[in-house]
Every structure is written in C-alpha cells, then in structure tokens.
Amino acid sequence: MTYRNVVAAVVRALAAETINSAGGNDFEPKVQCAKLKGEIIGKDASQLIDCMVHSRLHKALTNAQWLALVAKYSTHSERKHEAIIHIAKKITSPAPERFRHAAVVTWAIPKLPGAQGKRSTSVLPEAWYVLSNWCDEGRPEPTLYRWRTAIRRNLESMVNDALVAAQEVLDAEGLIENRAA
C-alpha cells in the first residue's frame, strides 16, 4: 500500500489509533477462501500499515514535530488537547499566555462551515472564535490580529517542518506514490 501524499499518510496514521474494530454488525466472514493462511488483506492490511506508519513517524520525528502534527491532524481528542497545551506553552509571542493558548486552540480546532459547526463533533463554542475574548488587557484590534497572525504563521511553519521530515521517512520506506509527470 502506498499513500497519495504525506498529508494523507499522516492523517491516516493519526486516525489509526482512534479506529476501533471491536464489535459492530460485521456480517462478513473474517476468513476468506482466497486468502492464504495467516495472510492479512483488505482493510485489515491497510489498518496494520497505518499503525506501523504511526509508530514509525512517532519514533522518527522530534517531539515538537510530532506534537505539531497531532495538534493539526489528529482525531484523538485527548492527544490533540495534550499537544495543544504543550505547544501553547512553548510558542513565543509578546501576547499574554491566555491569548497564546486561545490562538493555538482555534488554529488546531478551526471553525467549520455549517450551522454552529454541527458538521463536526470537535467544534468549540462560538465565543472561542471571537478575538476580543482572548485578551483582557484592552489591546487595540490591530495588535490582536498581528499577534494571532504571527502565532499562526509560527504554527504552520512547525507543521510544514514536520511534514518535510515525515516525507523523508515515508520516502525512505517507499510509502508515497511516485507519479511521473
């Protein structure tokens, strides 16, 4: 199995830890006639590769790179929140701590289209996305926007660095499709 690109690989690998194969109404037989004894095929093989990629990336990337990817792409709520907290503490900005935290949270859990974000289970209350709620010091709005822009630029840079490192790992493993133009 190969992935289309590094983002697809990272998203699938991070989602692998939230997929639960226990229970459900799986009426298809687990053993297939065409399958060799002990052979893993289909969605089970894809799940196994996703788990191996998760492990490989977690070991190969620095902690900062790994946390940036988890904060941006993970669907595991606890791990995502842990990564957000860690990143918010490490981010450098002249903004107060509460502002930095809110900027990282709203970057990692963006407001989605739809009525009150009902398209997603991981959406924040509307007040989280109001920039003036992030700072009690009465700073001018241009300052708040400048701080938020700088923080988000820094966060995106962290993610881009992590994706470059992940691309190198996945290329070395031969897991990214090579499409000739």
C-alpha positions as CSV (number, residue, x, y, z in Angstrom):
1,M,0.0,0.0,0.0
2,T,1.2,3.5,-0.8
3,Y,-0.3,6.9,0.2
4,R,-1.1,9.7,-2.3
5,N,0.9,12.2,-0.3
6,V,2.5,12.9,3.1
7,V,-0.6,14.6,4.5
8,A,-2.8,11.6,3.6
9,A,-0.3,9.3,5.3
10,V,-0.1,11.5,8.4
11,V,-3.9,11.8,8.7
12,R,-4.5,8.0,8.3
13,A,-1.7,7.2,10.7
14,L,-3.0,9.5,13.3
15,A,-6.6,8.3,12.8
16,A,-5.4,4.7,13.2
17,E,-5.3,4.9,17.0
18,T,-8.9,6.0,17.2
19,I,-10.3,3.2,14.9
20,N,-12.0,0.6,17.0
21,S,-12.6,-2.8,15.3
22,A,-14.3,-4.3,18.3
23,G,-18.0,-5.2,18.0
24,G,-20.4,-3.8,15.5
25,N,-22.6,-5.6,12.9
26,D,-19.9,-7.1,10.8
27,F,-21.7,-9.8,8.9
28,E,-18.8,-10.6,6.6
29,P,-16.8,-13.7,7.5
30,K,-13.3,-12.9,8.9
31,V,-11.7,-15.8,7.0
32,Q,-11.9,-15.6,3.2
33,C,-11.5,-18.6,1.0
34,A,-9.0,-16.9,-1.4
35,K,-6.8,-15.9,1.5
36,L,-3.6,-17.7,2.3
37,K,-3.3,-19.0,5.8
38,G,-2.2,-16.1,8.0
39,E,-2.3,-13.5,5.2
40,I,-3.7,-10.1,6.0
41,I,-5.6,-8.4,3.2
42,G,-8.0,-5.6,2.5
43,K,-9.0,-3.1,5.2
44,D,-7.1,-5.2,7.9
45,A,-3.9,-4.8,5.9
46,S,-4.5,-1.0,5.5
47,Q,-5.1,-0.7,9.2
48,L,-1.9,-2.6,10.0
49,I,0.1,-0.3,7.7
50,D,-1.4,2.8,9.1
51,C,-0.5,1.6,12.6
52,M,3.1,0.9,11.5
53,V,3.4,4.3,9.9
54,H,2.1,5.9,13.1
55,S,4.8,4.1,15.1
56,R,7.5,4.9,12.6
57,L,6.7,8.6,12.4
58,H,6.3,8.9,16.2
59,K,9.8,7.4,16.6
60,A,11.5,9.2,13.7
61,L,10.1,12.8,14.3
62,T,11.2,15.1,17.1
63,N,8.8,15.6,19.9
64,A,8.0,19.1,18.6
65,Q,7.3,17.9,15.1
66,W,5.1,15.0,16.4
67,L,3.1,17.4,18.6
68,A,2.6,19.8,15.7
69,L,1.1,17.0,13.6
70,V,-1.0,15.7,16.4
71,A,-2.4,19.2,17.1
72,K,-3.2,19.9,13.5
73,Y,-4.4,16.5,12.2
74,S,-5.3,14.1,15.0
75,T,-8.8,13.0,15.6
76,H,-8.0,11.6,19.1
77,S,-9.4,14.3,21.4
78,E,-7.2,13.7,24.4
79,R,-3.9,13.5,22.4
80,K,-4.9,16.6,20.4
81,H,-5.6,18.6,23.6
82,E,-2.3,17.4,25.2
83,A,-0.5,18.6,22.1
84,I,-2.3,21.9,22.0
85,I,-1.4,22.6,25.7
86,H,2.3,21.7,25.1
87,I,2.6,23.8,22.0
88,A,0.8,26.8,23.6
89,K,3.3,26.8,26.5
90,K,6.3,26.7,24.1
91,I,5.1,29.2,21.5
92,T,6.9,32.5,21.7
93,S,5.0,35.7,21.3
94,P,4.6,39.1,23.1
95,A,0.9,38.1,23.6
96,P,-0.3,37.1,27.1
97,E,-0.5,33.4,27.9
98,R,-4.3,33.2,27.6
99,F,-4.1,34.8,24.1
100,R,-1.4,32.3,23.0
101,H,-3.4,29.4,24.3
102,A,-6.6,30.6,22.5
103,A,-4.7,31.2,19.3
104,V,-3.3,27.7,19.3
105,V,-6.7,26.1,20.2
106,T,-8.5,27.9,17.5
107,W,-5.8,27.1,15.0
108,A,-5.9,23.4,15.9
109,I,-9.7,23.3,16.0
110,P,-10.9,25.7,13.4
111,K,-14.4,27.0,13.0
112,L,-16.1,24.8,10.4
113,P,-18.8,25.8,7.9
114,G,-22.4,24.8,8.8
115,A,-24.9,25.9,11.4
116,Q,-23.0,26.4,14.7
117,G,-20.3,23.9,13.5
118,K,-22.7,21.0,13.7
119,R,-20.8,19.2,10.9
120,S,-18.1,18.3,13.4
121,T,-18.1,16.8,16.8
122,S,-14.9,18.7,17.7
123,V,-16.0,22.3,17.4
124,L,-15.6,25.0,20.1
125,P,-18.3,27.3,21.4
126,E,-18.7,30.4,19.3
127,A,-17.1,32.7,21.9
128,W,-13.8,30.9,21.4
129,Y,-13.5,32.3,17.9
130,V,-14.1,35.9,19.0
131,L,-10.6,37.5,19.0
132,S,-11.5,40.2,21.6
133,N,-12.3,37.5,24.1
134,W,-8.7,36.3,24.1
135,C,-7.2,39.3,25.9
136,D,-8.4,41.2,29.0
137,E,-5.8,43.9,28.7
138,G,-7.8,46.1,26.3
139,R,-5.3,45.9,23.4
140,P,-6.2,47.5,20.1
141,E,-7.6,45.1,17.5
142,P,-4.7,45.5,15.0
143,T,-2.4,44.3,17.8
144,L,-4.5,41.3,18.4
145,Y,-4.7,40.4,14.7
146,R,-0.9,40.9,14.4
147,W,-0.3,38.6,17.4
148,R,-2.7,35.9,16.0
149,T,-1.2,36.1,12.5
150,A,2.4,35.7,13.9
151,I,1.3,32.8,16.1
152,R,-0.5,31.0,13.3
153,R,2.5,31.6,10.9
154,N,4.7,30.0,13.5
155,L,2.4,27.1,13.9
156,E,2.1,26.5,10.2
157,S,5.9,26.6,9.9
158,M,6.1,23.9,12.6
159,V,3.6,21.7,10.7
160,N,5.5,22.3,7.4
161,D,8.8,21.3,9.0
162,A,7.1,18.2,10.5
163,L,5.6,17.3,7.1
164,V,9.0,17.6,5.4
165,A,10.6,15.3,8.0
166,A,7.6,12.9,7.6
167,Q,8.0,13.0,3.8
168,E,11.6,11.9,4.2
169,V,10.7,9.0,6.4
170,L,7.9,7.8,4.2
171,D,10.0,8.2,1.0
172,A,12.7,6.1,2.6
173,E,10.1,3.4,3.4
174,G,8.6,3.6,-0.1
175,L,5.2,4.5,1.1
176,I,4.4,7.6,-1.1
177,E,3.1,7.2,-4.6
178,N,5.6,8.3,-7.3
179,R,3.7,9.8,-10.1
180,A,5.7,10.7,-13.2
181,A,4.5,13.9,-14.8
